[in-house]
Amino acid sequence: MKAGKVQSGDFSAEKLLRAGKAKLLLLDEAASGNTREKYCALCESRGVTLLFVEELGLWIGKPGRITAAVTDEHFADMIKRAFAEESAKGE
């Protein structure tokens, strides 16, 4: 967040997705069904990876946030790799 490579909140995330500036979208696992459907469709139509995260607000230092858009390609790649490594450990 401090580096300006992540913006959180529903309005910001949707705006960045529609503008083609989001490289990765993080969505809290506690998001409602409607929110999940909305962002799944938006990400699919824009070719953006969507990752579901437990307690996203705590991750980004803004409790209560459900969505976060990563705008930097390299930072997005680092998050994807870390997520894949964690998933592999859990199997």
C-alpha angles and dihedrals in degrees: 000000000000092000091055093240095116130052121188136201134067097269095047095044093050092046092051092047093051091047091052093241098114114094095180135010123211117200126187114243088231092064116126122256092253092052091048092051092047095052095039089056094044094048093046093050091048097041092241122147115242120205125188113221132190112237096355093179091062091049093056098035095248110102115211097030115132101184136041129177121207111213101184117082095210094047090048090052091050091052092048091051092048090048091050091049092051091048091051091052091053094055 
